[in-house]
Amino acid sequence: MLVGVSMILFALMRLAPGGPEAVLIGGEFSADAAAQIRRRLGLDRPLALQYVTWAGAALRGDFGRSFKTGDPVAELIAERLGPTLQLTGGALVLALAVAVPLGVVAAVRRGTVWDTLGSAVSLFGVSFPSFWLGIMLILLFSEAVPILPPSGLAEYGREADPLSRLRHAILPTLTLGLIQMAALMRFTRSSLLETLRQDYVRTARAKGLGDGRVVWRHALRNALIPVVTVVGLSLPTLVGGAVLTETVFAWPGIGRLAVGAVFERDYPGDHGREPDRGRRGHRRQSRDRPRLLRHRPADLLPVSESGRPRSSATGEARSAAWSSR
């Protein structure tokens, strides 16, 4: 399954219109400049060979380097992992803390206004997409009633302040948690209703135990078993929702990193280059690869209407630096 998904995503990224050369060069550029960029990055090789090279390096823990910044992809992921875990973990805790009590009330008060209200909240959470809900929360709590910040991980200069980070996390956590809360509440209600019909529950009531003790100490424990299973199965949905939530709230997590890489065609830098540890030239190319982002030859500069690179002192200096390597 993982191999198939990785092959599909790899092919879609490579076959999508555009390429990293437009991001690296910027502005207008000639076809020769684009071909040179793709050749240096190894993107001119067959797609199957690129995938085999990338998969072999990924199995060794080498995810390559970013075309845009030259930083190792593993370091970029490690930097964004903390905020993503904070967002998804907080959303899951919020969903469970709200969904389980609401599901219990809806099951015990079946057919009453509490059951109707719980079903309405659940339907609301399931129906609306997370990006729309996030935008509505920003308009409400950051524009109409400006009491919460609309985006970011913390205020500038206060990244280490727990209170600032908590205020910035409220809206994205609420957005992501409401979606999960709706589904978990429905499962809790249906599971508890089925458990309340069991013989041991009727026996406990026949012995004189109160409804609260029967529900919270006996029925709910067994009713939560399928809910825990659903929580495990909903983790991929939680991560997928985090991608949209991080994009809406400019949350510096893995989801936003992935979206930015897709739009900028920032494939991992080593994905398309075959490793050759036995050759000195390959080691030199590996050292020089990040320098591609800082030094460009003359034909990689913006071109004029005649198709020739625009001459400038900076361009001549870069060409000389490139030729001297």
C-alpha positions as CSV (number, residue, x, y, z in Angstrom):
1,M,0.0,0.0,0.0
2,L,2.7,2.5,1.0
3,V,4.8,1.6,-2.1
4,G,1.8,2.2,-4.4
5,V,0.9,5.5,-2.8
6,S,4.5,6.7,-3.0
7,M,4.7,5.8,-6.6
8,I,1.4,7.6,-7.4
9,L,2.4,10.8,-5.5
10,F,5.9,10.7,-7.0
11,A,4.6,10.5,-10.6
12,L,1.9,13.2,-10.0
13,M,4.5,15.6,-8.7
14,R,6.9,15.0,-11.6
15,L,4.2,15.1,-14.3
16,A,2.5,18.2,-13.0
17,P,2.8,21.4,-15.1
18,G,5.8,23.6,-14.3
19,G,9.0,22.7,-12.5
20,P,11.5,23.8,-10.0
21,E,13.5,25.8,-12.5
22,A,10.9,28.6,-12.5
23,V,11.2,29.0,-8.8
24,L,15.0,28.8,-8.7
25,I,15.5,31.2,-11.6
26,G,12.6,33.6,-11.2
27,G,11.3,35.9,-13.9
28,E,11.9,35.0,-17.6
29,F,14.4,32.4,-18.6
30,S,15.4,30.5,-21.8
31,A,14.7,26.9,-22.6
32,D,18.5,26.2,-22.4
33,A,18.6,27.6,-18.8
34,A,15.6,25.4,-17.8
35,A,17.3,22.3,-19.4
36,Q,20.5,23.0,-17.6
37,I,18.7,23.3,-14.2
38,R,16.8,20.0,-14.8
39,R,20.0,18.3,-15.8
40,R,21.9,19.5,-12.7
41,L,19.0,18.4,-10.5
42,G,18.8,15.0,-12.2
43,L,15.2,15.6,-13.5
44,D,16.1,14.8,-17.1
45,R,16.5,11.1,-16.3
46,P,13.7,8.5,-16.7
47,L,10.9,8.7,-14.2
48,A,11.3,5.1,-13.1
49,L,15.0,5.6,-12.4
50,Q,14.3,8.7,-10.4
51,Y,11.8,6.8,-8.3
52,V,14.2,3.9,-7.6
53,T,16.9,6.3,-6.6
54,W,14.6,8.3,-4.3
55,A,13.1,5.1,-2.7
56,G,16.6,3.6,-2.1
57,A,17.8,6.8,-0.4
58,A,14.6,7.2,1.6
59,L,15.0,3.6,3.0
60,R,18.4,4.7,4.3
61,G,16.8,7.8,5.9
62,D,18.1,10.2,3.3
63,F,15.1,12.3,2.0
64,G,17.3,14.7,0.0
65,R,17.6,18.5,0.1
66,S,15.2,21.2,-0.7
67,F,15.6,22.7,-4.1
68,K,14.6,26.1,-2.8
69,T,16.7,26.4,0.4
70,G,19.2,23.6,0.1
71,D,18.4,22.4,3.6
72,P,18.0,18.6,4.3
73,V,14.4,17.6,4.1
74,A,14.7,15.6,7.3
75,E,15.7,18.7,9.2
76,L,12.7,20.7,7.7
77,I,10.3,18.0,8.8
78,A,11.8,17.8,12.3
79,E,11.4,21.6,12.7
80,R,7.7,21.4,11.7
81,L,6.9,18.2,13.6
82,G,6.4,19.8,16.9
83,P,3.7,22.4,15.9
84,T,1.8,19.7,14.0
85,L,1.8,17.3,17.0
86,Q,0.7,20.2,19.2
87,L,-2.2,21.0,16.8
88,T,-3.4,17.4,16.2
89,G,-2.9,16.3,19.8
90,G,-4.8,19.3,21.1
91,A,-7.6,18.8,18.6
92,L,-8.0,15.1,19.5
93,V,-8.1,15.8,23.3
94,L,-10.7,18.5,22.7
95,A,-12.8,16.3,20.5
96,L,-12.8,13.4,23.1
97,A,-13.4,15.8,26.0
98,V,-16.5,17.2,24.3
99,A,-17.7,14.3,22.3
100,V,-17.9,11.6,25.0
101,P,-20.1,13.6,27.5
102,L,-22.3,14.8,24.7
103,G,-22.7,11.3,23.3
104,V,-23.6,10.0,26.8
105,V,-26.2,12.7,27.3
106,A,-27.7,12.1,23.9
107,A,-27.9,8.4,24.5
108,V,-29.4,8.6,28.0
109,R,-31.8,11.4,27.0
110,R,-32.8,9.7,23.8
111,G,-35.7,11.5,22.0
112,T,-35.5,14.6,24.1
113,V,-34.3,18.1,23.2
114,W,-30.7,17.2,24.3
115,D,-30.6,14.3,21.8
116,T,-31.9,16.6,19.1
117,L,-29.3,19.3,20.0
118,G,-26.5,16.8,20.0
119,S,-27.5,15.4,16.6
120,A,-27.7,18.9,15.2
121,V,-24.2,19.7,16.5
122,S,-22.9,16.5,15.1
123,L,-24.5,17.1,11.7
124,F,-23.0,20.6,11.7
125,G,-19.5,19.4,12.4
126,V,-19.7,16.6,9.7
127,S,-21.2,18.8,7.0
128,F,-18.9,21.8,6.9
129,P,-15.3,21.5,5.7
130,S,-12.5,22.5,7.9
131,F,-11.2,25.3,5.7
132,W,-14.6,27.0,5.6
133,L,-15.0,26.6,9.4
134,G,-11.6,28.1,10.0
135,I,-12.3,31.1,7.8
136,M,-15.6,31.7,9.6
137,L,-13.9,31.5,13.0
138,I,-11.3,34.0,11.9
139,L,-14.0,36.4,10.7
140,L,-15.9,36.0,14.0
141,F,-13.2,36.0,16.6
142,S,-10.5,38.0,14.9
143,E,-12.5,40.5,12.8
144,A,-16.0,41.0,14.2
145,V,-14.9,40.4,17.9
146,P,-11.1,40.7,17.9
147,I,-10.3,38.6,20.9
148,L,-8.1,36.0,19.4
149,P,-5.2,36.1,16.9
150,P,-6.0,34.9,13.4
151,S,-2.8,33.1,12.4
152,G,0.7,32.1,13.4
153,L,2.3,30.1,16.1
154,A,2.9,33.0,18.5
155,E,3.5,36.7,18.4
156,Y,6.7,38.0,17.0
157,G,9.4,38.0,19.7
158,R,7.2,35.9,22.1
159,E,7.7,32.5,20.6
160,A,8.7,31.1,24.0
161,D,5.7,32.6,25.8
162,P,3.3,29.7,26.7
163,L,0.3,32.2,26.9
164,S,1.0,33.6,23.5
165,R,1.3,30.1,22.0
166,L,-1.9,29.1,23.7
167,R,-3.9,32.0,22.4
168,H,-2.7,31.4,18.8
169,A,-3.6,27.7,19.1
170,I,-7.2,28.2,20.2
171,L,-8.8,28.8,16.7
172,P,-6.9,26.1,14.7
173,T,-7.4,23.5,17.5
174,L,-11.1,24.4,17.7
175,T,-11.4,24.1,13.9
176,L,-9.7,20.7,13.7
177,G,-11.3,19.4,16.9
178,L,-14.9,20.2,15.9
179,I,-14.7,18.0,12.8
180,Q,-13.5,15.0,14.9
181,M,-15.9,15.8,17.7
182,A,-18.9,15.4,15.5
183,A,-18.0,11.9,14.3
184,L,-16.9,10.7,17.8
185,M,-20.1,11.9,19.4
186,R,-22.2,10.0,17.0
187,F,-20.2,6.8,17.6
188,T,-20.4,7.3,21.4
189,R,-24.1,7.7,21.2
190,S,-24.8,4.7,19.0
191,S,-22.4,2.5,21.0
192,L,-23.8,3.5,24.4
193,L,-27.4,2.9,23.1
194,E,-26.5,-0.6,22.1
195,T,-24.7,-1.3,25.4
196,L,-27.7,-0.1,27.5
197,R,-29.8,-2.8,26.0
198,Q,-27.5,-5.6,27.2
199,D,-28.7,-8.0,30.0
200,Y,-26.0,-7.1,32.5
201,V,-27.2,-3.4,32.4
202,R,-30.8,-4.5,33.1
203,T,-29.5,-6.7,35.9
204,A,-27.5,-3.9,37.5
205,R,-30.6,-1.7,37.5
206,A,-32.7,-4.5,38.9
207,K,-30.3,-4.7,41.8
208,G,-31.1,-1.1,42.7
209,L,-28.1,0.7,41.2
210,G,-28.7,4.3,40.2
211,D,-28.8,5.4,36.5
212,G,-25.7,7.5,36.9
213,R,-23.6,4.6,38.3
214,V,-25.0,2.1,35.8
215,V,-24.1,4.4,32.9
216,W,-20.7,5.8,33.9
217,R,-19.3,2.8,35.8
218,H,-20.7,-0.1,33.8
219,A,-22.1,0.7,30.4
220,L,-19.7,3.4,29.3
221,R,-16.6,1.3,29.8
222,N,-17.8,-1.3,27.3
223,A,-19.3,1.4,25.0
224,L,-15.9,3.1,24.6
225,I,-14.2,0.1,23.1
226,P,-15.5,0.7,19.6
227,V,-14.9,4.5,20.1
228,V,-11.2,3.9,20.8
229,T,-11.0,1.8,17.6
230,V,-12.6,4.7,15.7
231,V,-10.1,7.1,17.2
232,G,-7.2,5.0,15.9
233,L,-8.8,4.8,12.4
234,S,-9.5,8.6,12.4
235,L,-5.8,9.6,12.8
236,P,-5.2,9.8,9.0
237,T,-8.3,12.0,8.7
238,L,-6.9,14.1,11.5
239,V,-3.6,14.5,9.8
240,G,-5.3,15.3,6.5
241,G,-7.5,17.9,8.1
242,A,-4.4,19.4,9.7
243,V,-3.0,20.2,6.2
244,L,-5.9,22.5,5.4
245,T,-6.1,23.9,8.9
246,E,-2.4,24.8,8.9
247,T,-2.8,26.5,5.6
248,V,-5.7,28.6,6.7
249,F,-4.2,29.7,9.9
250,A,-0.5,30.0,8.7
251,W,0.4,27.4,11.2
252,P,4.1,26.4,10.7
253,G,3.6,22.6,10.6
254,I,4.3,19.8,8.3
255,G,1.0,20.3,6.4
256,R,1.9,23.9,5.4
257,L,5.4,22.7,4.5
258,A,3.9,20.1,2.1
259,V,1.5,22.6,0.5
260,G,4.2,25.1,0.0
261,A,6.5,22.4,-1.6
262,V,3.7,21.4,-4.0
263,F,3.0,25.0,-5.2
264,E,6.7,25.8,-5.5
265,R,7.5,22.4,-7.2
266,D,10.1,21.9,-4.5
267,Y,10.9,18.2,-5.0
268,P,13.5,16.9,-2.5
269,G,16.9,17.7,-4.0
270,D,18.3,14.2,-4.1
271,H,15.2,12.4,-5.5
272,G,16.3,12.6,-9.1
273,R,20.0,11.9,-8.8
274,E,21.5,8.4,-8.7
275,P,23.9,7.9,-5.8
276,D,27.4,6.9,-6.7
277,R,29.5,6.8,-3.6
278,G,32.5,5.4,-5.4
279,R,33.0,8.5,-7.6
280,R,34.6,11.6,-6.4
281,G,32.6,13.7,-8.8
282,H,29.4,12.7,-7.1
283,R,30.7,13.9,-3.7
284,R,31.6,17.1,-5.3
285,Q,28.2,17.5,-6.9
286,S,26.6,16.8,-3.5
287,R,28.6,19.5,-1.9
288,D,27.9,22.0,-4.6
289,R,24.2,21.3,-5.0
290,P,23.0,23.9,-2.5
291,R,25.3,26.5,-4.2
292,L,23.0,26.2,-7.2
293,L,20.6,28.4,-5.3
294,R,23.2,31.1,-4.8
295,H,25.2,31.2,-8.0
296,R,23.7,31.2,-11.5
297,P,25.4,31.3,-14.9
298,A,24.7,34.1,-17.3
299,D,22.1,32.0,-19.3
300,L,20.1,31.5,-16.1
301,L,19.5,35.2,-15.7
302,P,16.3,36.8,-16.9
303,V,16.3,37.1,-20.7
304,S,15.4,40.1,-22.8
305,E,13.0,40.1,-25.7
306,S,15.8,39.0,-28.1
307,G,16.4,35.9,-26.1
308,R,19.8,36.9,-24.7
309,P,20.6,37.2,-21.0
310,R,20.4,40.8,-19.7
311,S,23.9,41.9,-19.0
312,S,24.7,43.2,-15.5
313,A,27.7,43.4,-13.2
314,T,26.0,40.9,-10.9
315,G,25.4,38.5,-13.7
316,E,29.0,38.7,-14.9
317,A,30.2,38.1,-11.4
318,R,28.0,35.1,-11.0
319,S,29.1,33.7,-14.3
320,A,32.7,34.0,-13.4
321,A,32.0,32.4,-10.0
322,W,30.2,29.5,-11.7
323,S,32.9,29.0,-14.3
324,S,35.7,29.0,-11.7
325,R,34.2,26.0,-9.9
